[in-house]
Amino acid sequence: MGRVAGRVRTGRVSGRVAPIERAATEVAHFDETPRPVFHDPEGTRRRRLRVVAYVVGLVLLVVLLAFWLSQLSGGVP
Protein backbone atom coordinates (compact mmCIF):
# COMPACT_ATOMS: atom_id res chain seq x y z
CA MET A 1 0.00 0.00 0.00
CA GLY A 2 1.01 3.58 -0.47
CA ARG A 3 1.83 6.11 2.20
CA VAL A 4 -0.78 8.40 3.66
CA ALA A 5 0.16 11.98 2.85
CA GLY A 6 -2.13 13.73 5.30
CA ARG A 7 -5.39 13.73 7.15
CA VAL A 8 -8.64 15.43 6.36
CA ARG A 9 -10.48 17.33 9.05
CA THR A 10 -14.22 17.39 8.81
CA GLY A 11 -16.59 19.87 10.36
CA ARG A 12 -19.91 19.33 12.04
CA VAL A 13 -22.64 17.67 10.04
CA SER A 14 -25.33 20.25 9.38
CA GLY A 15 -27.99 18.05 7.82
CA ARG A 16 -28.84 14.71 6.36
CA VAL A 17 -29.23 13.56 2.82
CA ALA A 18 -32.38 11.69 1.89
CA PRO A 19 -31.86 8.09 0.81
CA ILE A 20 -31.75 7.55 -2.93
CA GLU A 21 -35.15 5.85 -2.81
CA ARG A 22 -36.71 9.09 -1.56
CA ALA A 23 -34.74 11.51 -3.73
CA ALA A 24 -36.72 14.07 -5.69
CA THR A 25 -36.82 13.21 -9.38
CA GLU A 26 -38.37 14.71 -12.50
CA VAL A 27 -40.94 12.74 -14.41
CA ALA A 28 -40.65 12.61 -18.20
CA HIS A 29 -43.99 13.02 -19.97
CA PHE A 30 -43.75 11.23 -23.30
CA ASP A 31 -47.28 12.06 -24.39
CA GLU A 32 -46.22 15.66 -25.08
CA THR A 33 -44.66 16.26 -28.48
CA PRO A 34 -41.43 18.23 -28.21
CA ARG A 35 -41.11 21.51 -30.06
CA PRO A 36 -38.93 21.33 -33.17
CA VAL A 37 -35.41 22.67 -32.85
CA PHE A 38 -35.21 23.93 -36.45
CA HIS A 39 -38.53 25.23 -37.71
CA ASP A 40 -38.75 26.19 -41.38
CA PRO A 41 -42.40 26.67 -42.35
CA GLU A 42 -41.61 28.46 -45.63
CA GLY A 43 -39.21 25.74 -46.80
CA THR A 44 -36.42 28.15 -47.74
CA ARG A 45 -33.75 26.17 -45.92
CA ARG A 46 -34.84 22.96 -47.63
CA ARG A 47 -34.72 24.60 -51.09
CA ARG A 48 -31.27 26.08 -50.45
CA LEU A 49 -29.89 22.79 -49.19
CA ARG A 50 -31.34 20.94 -52.18
CA VAL A 51 -29.70 23.39 -54.63
CA VAL A 52 -26.37 23.13 -52.80
CA ALA A 53 -26.59 19.33 -52.82
CA TYR A 54 -27.30 19.28 -56.57
CA VAL A 55 -24.38 21.63 -57.30
CA VAL A 56 -21.97 19.60 -55.16
CA GLY A 57 -23.20 16.37 -56.77
CA LEU A 58 -22.75 17.81 -60.26
CA VAL A 59 -19.21 19.01 -59.47
CA LEU A 60 -18.30 15.60 -58.06
CA LEU A 61 -19.77 13.89 -61.12
CA VAL A 62 -17.70 16.05 -63.46
CA VAL A 63 -14.54 15.36 -61.47
CA LEU A 64 -15.28 11.62 -61.47
CA LEU A 65 -15.89 11.61 -65.23
CA ALA A 66 -12.67 13.55 -65.86
CA PHE A 67 -10.72 11.10 -63.73
CA TRP A 68 -12.35 8.12 -65.46
CA LEU A 69 -11.65 9.49 -68.93
CA SER A 70 -8.03 10.23 -68.00
CA GLN A 71 -7.64 6.60 -66.89
CA LEU A 72 -9.18 5.27 -70.07
CA SER A 73 -7.03 7.39 -72.34
CA GLY A 74 -3.87 6.00 -70.79
CA GLY A 75 -2.26 9.41 -70.50
CA VAL A 76 -1.66 9.71 -74.27
CA PRO A 77 -2.26 13.25 -75.54
HELIX and SHEET records of a PDB file:
HELIX    1   1 ILE A   20  ARG A   22  5                                   3    
HELIX    2   2 THR A   44  SER A   73  1                                  30    
END                                                                             
